[in-house]
Amino acid sequence: MGTEITATFTFDSWDEQEVLDTDGARIVRTTFVKTITGDLDGTSRGEMVMAYAAQGSAAYTGYERVEGTLAGRTGSFILRHNAFMAEGAGSSEVVVMASSGTGDLVGLSGTASIERHDDGSHGFTLDYDVTEEDPTDTDVVR
């Protein structure tokens, strides 16, 4: 992409609501609030749907709206999450949703990775670009 930043985050709230719990399979809807510090300073609110299989695999998909300052640029954007884990291995995709940037973050694109540490804290890396908008373009919503 372009520029890489790092940050850490903590969960200020985590609320799971059971959708299904049958024959060892569970589906829960989770809402959360985070505080983010580092090269990205701000807060986020989001929602995920998480699924757990009786055999131990798990997956989730969700969205969160991040509001704050990214390397001196203030605004908001939406992250789209998709992850899967089974037998100790997994994959995840966290992407800045197209056209979701506001304020100084209009034109933001990128991909992120999240790392969970043994102490329960989380690291966050964002590889991003910000496409500069043409100030004479009156069709751009800010």
Residue, then its C-alpha position, 0 to 999 in steps of 0.5 A: m500500500g503505502t504507509e504503515i502505522t502501529a497502535t494498540f487497543t483495549f476493549d472498553s465494553w464487550d457485550e455478547q447476545e446469544v443467537l443460537d446454541t444447539d448441538g454444540a454450535r453457537i452463534v453470538r452477536t457481539t457489540f464492542v467499544k475500543t480505545i486505540t492509542g499509538d499512531l492511530d488515536g481514537t475510539s471505535r464502536g462495532e458489531m460482529v457475528m461470531a460462530y463456534a462449531a462443536q469441533g472447535s473451529a470459530a469464525y467471525t465477520g463484522y464492522e467497526r467505525v473508527e473515529g480519531t487521528l491517524a498520523g495527524r489526519t482527523g476523521s473516521f472510517i469503517l473497518r470490515h473484519n472476516a476471520f476463521m480459526a481451526e486446529g490452532a491455525g487461522s486467517s483474518e482479513v481486516v480492510v478499510m471499507a471503500s469510500s468510508g473515510t470522512g474529514d481528513l481521511v476521505g480517500l483512505s484505503g488499506t488493510a490491517s492486521i491484529e495481534r493478540h498478546d499473551d497478556g490479553s492486550h492487542g496490537f494493530t498494524l494498518d498499511y494505508d494510502v490516502t488518495e488526495e481529493d480534487p478540491t474543485d470536485t463538488d461531488v465529493v461528500r465531506 
